[in-house]
Amino acid sequence: MMSNEERVAFAELSARKTFTSAARTLTETHLVMFTMLTGDWSPIHSDELFAAATPIRRRMFHGTFGIALAIAMAAEALKLQEPVVAALGISDWAFKVPLFIGDTVRAEVNIKAKRVTSDGKRGIVEREVRLLKSDNTVAQQGFAALMVRLLAS
């Protein structure tokens, strides 16, 4: 694992290298702001009394909140020297356990592969991203590729 302050060059990346973000505790504000942003006021996210009557007995975050958070935290964990020019997609995303107010989470990024594009001007980084709770339970995970502009040497 590397310090979050270090910038990593595309050339230095190799399969199986792992990078970890700082932890963040999820708050009521996170839940309310995401609900407002998306307009998804489903009672499992916004109604304490409704949620208390469900098997999980409390409100939970939207699944898509976890995706957005994991991808943002992955960018924090793996700071590349080269500028990122595009997200290429998210695949095989799995929701393992719910996220709740008070959970502390971090992102773990595992490099799966990298390659240079045919014109030699860009690089593709294939990452597995896992959103982990403080007890190391995987809350969400999937694959997210990105493209960087390679700098002239």
VEXMAR-665904 format. One record per atom (N, C-alpha, C, O, CB): residue in one letter; x, y, z. Coordinates in steps of 0.05 Angstrom, whole numbers, plus 5000, padded with zeros to 4 digits. Glycine has a CB too. Layout:
BEGIN
AXYZ/...
END
This chain:
BEGIN
M501749765000/M500050005000/M501750255000/M504050255011/M498150005024/M500750464988/M502250704986/M500850935000/M498450925004/M502750784956/S502351125008/S501251365021/S499351505002/S499851504978/S503451555031/N497251625012/N495451764995/N496652014983/N495552134964/N492951845011/E498952114994/E500252354984/E501952294959/E502552484944/E501952475006/E502652054954/E504351984932/E502751984906/E500451884905/E505751714936/R503952084885/R502752054858/R504251824844/R506651804846/R503052324841/V502651654831/V503751424818/V503751454788/V501751534777/V502251174827/A505951394775/A506051404746/A504751154734/A504950934746/A509051434737/F503551184711/F502350954697/F504450734694/F503750494698/F501251044670/A506850804688/A508950604683/A509550434708/A510550214706/A511550744674/E509050554732/E509550414757/E507350224765/E507750054783/E510050614779/L505050234753/L502850064760/L503349784751/L504449734729/L500150174748/S502549594767/S502649314759/S500349164772/S499249244792/S505349184768/A499548944759/A497348784769/A497948704798/A500248644805/A496948534752/R495848704813/R495848624842/R496848844861/R496948794885/R497548384845/K497649084851/K498249294869/K495649394881/K493549414867/K499749534855/T495749464907/T493349544921/T493749824933/T495849884943/T492549344943/F491649984931/F491650254942/F489150284960/F487050184953/F491750474919/T489450424982/T487250455001/T486750755007/T488650905012/T487750295026/S484250835007/S483551115013/S483451155044/S483650965059/S480851185001/A483251405051/A482651465079/A479851385085/A478251345067/A483051775085/A479151345110/A476451275118/A474751515121/A475651745124/A476551115145/R472051465118/R470051675121/R467651555135/R466751335129/R469251795092/T466651705154/T464251625169/T461751745155/T461651995151/T464351705199/L459851585149/L457451665135/L455551805155/L455151705177/L456051435121/T454352015146/T452652175164/T449852215153/T449252145130/T453852455168/E448152315170/E445352395162/E445552585138/E443852565120/E443852515186/T447352765139/T447652965118/T448252825091/T447052905071/T449853165124/H450052635091/H450552485066/H448052365055/H447452385031/H452652265071/L446452235072/L443952105063/L441952305052/L440852265031/L442751945086/V441552525067/V439552725059/V440452865033/V438852905015/V439152935081/M443052935031/M443953065007/M443752884982/M442952984961/M446853155010/F444352634985/F444152444962/F441252404955/F440552394931/F445452174968/T439452384975/T436652364969/T435552604954/T434052584936/T435052324996/M436452844963/M435653084949/M436753094921/M435353174902/M436553334965/L439253024917/L440553034891/L439052844871/L438552924849/L443452944893/T438452604880/T437152414862/T434152444860/T432952364840/T437852134871/G432952554881/G430052574882/G428752304890/G426352274888/G428952654855/D430352114899/D429351854907/D428751864937/D430451834954/D431451624901/W426251914943/W425251944971/W423951684980/W422151694997/W423352174973/S424751454969/S423651204978/S423751195009/S425751275021/S425050964965/P421651085022/P421551095051/P423850935065/P424551005087/P418950985060/I425050745052/I427250595064/I429650785068/I431450735084/I428050355047/H429751005053/H431951205055/H431051445072/H432751575084/H432851285028/S428451505072/S427651775082/S425651765105/S425051975117/S426551925060/D424551535112/D422451525132/D423351335155/D423251095152/D419751425120/E424151455177/E425151305200/E423051105210/E423750875217/E425951495222/L420551185212/L418451005222/L417950775203/L417650545212/L415751165226/F417850825177/F417550615158/F419950415160/F419550175162/F417350725129/A422350525160/A424750355161/A424950185187/A425849965186/A427250535158/A423950295209/A424050145234/A422249895233/A422749705248/A423050325257/A420249895216/A418449665213/A419449455193/A418149255188/A415649765205/T421749505180/T422949315161/T424849125175/T425649185198/T424349475138/P425648915162/P427548725175/P430248855183/P431448765203/P428148505156/I431149065169/I433749185177/I433349405199/I435349485211/I435049315153/R430849485203/R430049655226/R431249945226/R431050075246/R430849525251/R432250025204/R433250305202/R433650385173/R433650215155/R435950335217/R433850645169/R434250745141/R436950655131/R438850615146/R434051055141/M437150615105/M439650545093/M440150735069/M438350855058/M439650245084/F442650745061/F443450905038/F442550775013/F442250525011/F446550955038/H442250934992/H441650834965/H444050674956/H446350734963/H441051074946/G443550464941/G445750314929/G447550484912/G450050454912/G444750074913/T446350664897/T447950834879/T449751034894/T451751124883/T446150974860/F448951094919/F450751264935/F453351114939/F455551244937/F449351324963/G453250864945/G455650704950/G457450694925/G459850714927/G454950424958/I456250674901/I457850674877/I459250944874/I461650944870/I456050624852/A457751154876/A458951424873/A461151464894/A463351574887/A456751644876/L460651394918/L462651424939/L465151254934/L467351354937/L461451354966/A464751004927/A466950824922/A468750924899/A471150924901/A465950544915/I467551024878/I469051124855/I470551374862/I472951404855/I467251174830/A469351554877/A470651794886/A472951734905/A475151844903/A468651984900/M472451554924/M474551474943/M476851324929/M479151334937/M473451304965/A476151174907/A478251034892/A480151234879/A482551194877/A476950854871/A479051464869/A480651674857/A482551794878/A484751864872/A478951884845/E481551814903/E483251914925/E485451714931/E487751794937/E481451964950/A484751454930/A486751254938/A488951224917/A491251194925/A485350984941/L488251234892/L490251204870/L490451464855/L488951524836/L489350974851/K492351624864/K492851884851/K495051844830/K497351794836/K493752104873/L494151864806/L495951824783/L497352084775/L496252294777/L494451704760/Q499852054765/Q501252284755/Q500052384729/Q499852624724/Q504252214750/E499052204713/E497852274687/E494952364692/E493652254709/E498052034668/P494052554676/P491252644679/P489352424669/P489652304648/P490852904663/V487252384685/V485052204677/V483352354657/V482552584661/V483352114702/V482852224634/V481252354613/V478552234610/V476752354598/V482752344586/A478151994620/A475451864617/A475151634636/A476951484641/A475051774588/A472651614646/A471851364659/A470751184637/A469151284620/A469651414682/L471550934636/L470750764614/L468450574621/L467550424603/L473150604605/G467650574645/G465350414652/G465750274679/G467950244689/G464750214631/I463450184689/I463350024714/I462049764706/I459949764692/I461750184737/S463149544716/S461949284709/S461949104734/S463449134753/S463449154686/D460148914733/D459948704753/D459848824781/D461048714800/D462348514751/W458349034784/W458049164810/W456149004828/W454048924819/W457049464808/A456948954852/A455248794871/A454848944897/A456649064908/A456648524876/F452348934906/F451649054931/F451548824952/F449848654951/F448749204930/K453548824970/K453848594988/K452248635014/K450748465023/K456748554994/V452648865027/V451148935052/V450449225051/V451749385038/V452948865077/P448249305065/P447349585064/P449349765078/P450949685095/P444649605077/L449150015071/L450650235084/L448650385101/L446450445093/L452050415063/F449550455126/F447850595145/F449250845155/F451750875154/F447150415168/I447651035165/I448751265179/I450551155202/I449650985217/I446451455190/G452951265205/G454751185226/G456850985216/G458850945230/G453251065248/D456450855193/D458550675182/D460950835174/D460751055163/D457450515158/T463250725179/T465750845170/T466750655148/T467050415151/T467850875193/V467350775125/V468150625101/V470750725089/V471550955095/V465850635080/R471950555074/R474350635058/R474250485032/R472850275030/R477050575074/A475650575012/A475850444986/A478450304984/A480550404992/A475350644963/E478450064972/E480849914966/E480849874935/E478949784924/E480949644981/V483049954923/V483349934894/V485549724888/V487749754896/V484050204881/N484749524873/N486649314864/N487049344834/N485149344819/N485649034871/I489449384826/I490049404797/I489849124785/I491248934794/I492949524792/K488149094765/K487748834752/K489448814727/K490648604721/K484848794745/A489649034712/A491249034687/A491649324678/A490249504688/A489848864665/K493449364660/K493849624647/K494849564619/K496049364614/K495849804663/R494449764602/R495449744574/R495550014562/R494150204570/R493649544557/V497250044542/V497450284527/V495750254502/V495650044490/V500450344519/T494350464494/T492650454470/T494350434445/T496750484446/T490750704468/S493150364423/S494650304398/S496150554388/S498250524375/S492750214377/D495150794394/D496651034385/D498851114405/D500351304399/D494651264382/G498950984428/G501151044447/G500751294463/G502451374478/G503651054433/K498451424460/K498051684473/K496451664499/K496451844515/K496551874455/R495151434503/R493451394527/R494051124539/R494950944526/R490451434520/G493351104565/G493550854579/G490850784591/G489250954599/G495750874601/I490350524592/I487850424604/I488650284630/I490450114631/I486350224585/V487250344652/V487750224678/V485150074686/V483050194689/V488550434700/E485349814689/E483049654698/E483349614728/E485449504738/E482949384683/R481349694743/R481449684772/R479049524784/R476849534773/R481349964784/E479649374805/E477449274821/E477249464844/E479149524858/E478048974831/V474849554850/V474349744872/V472549614892/V470449504885/V473050014861/R473349624917/R471749504939/R471249724959/R473149864967/R473149254952/L468749754968/L468049934989/L467849765014/L466049595016/L465350094983/L469549815033/L469749655058/L468849805082/L469450045085/L472649555062/K467349675099/K466549785125/K468949755144/K470949615138/K464049645137/S468749885167/S471049885186/S471749605196/S474049565205/S470350065210/D469949415196/D470549145204/D471448965181/D471648725183/D468049015217/N472149095158/N473048965134/N470948815118/N471548675099/N475248775140/T468348845126/T466248735110/T466048885083/T466249135083/T463548755125/V465848745061/V465548865035/V462648955032/V460848785032/V466348675012/A462249215030/A459549325026/A458749314997/A456549224990/A459349615037/Q460549394979/Q460149384951/Q462749334937/Q464949394948/Q458849654941/Q462549224913/Q465049184897/Q464349154868/Q462149084860/Q466548934907/G466349214851/G466049184823/G468549274809/G470649324821/G463649344813/F468349294782/F470649364766/F470049634753/F467849694744/F471149154744/A472149804752/A471850074740/A474450134725/A476650164737/A471350284762/A474250164699/A476550224682/A476650524677/A474650664677/A476450074656/L479050624674/L479450904667/L481650934647/L483350764643/L480051074692/M481651174633/M483551234613/M485151474623/M484051674633/M482251284586/V487751474619/V489551694625/V490951784600/V491451634582/V491551614647/R491752044600/R493352144578/R496252104586/R497152204607/R492752454573/L497751964570/L500551914576/L502152164570/L501852284550/L501651674560/L503952224589/L505552464586/L508052394571/L509152174574/L506352584614/A509052574555/A511452534539/A513852514558/A514052664577/A511952764519/S515552324553/S517952284571/S520252454562/S522352454574/S518751994571/
END
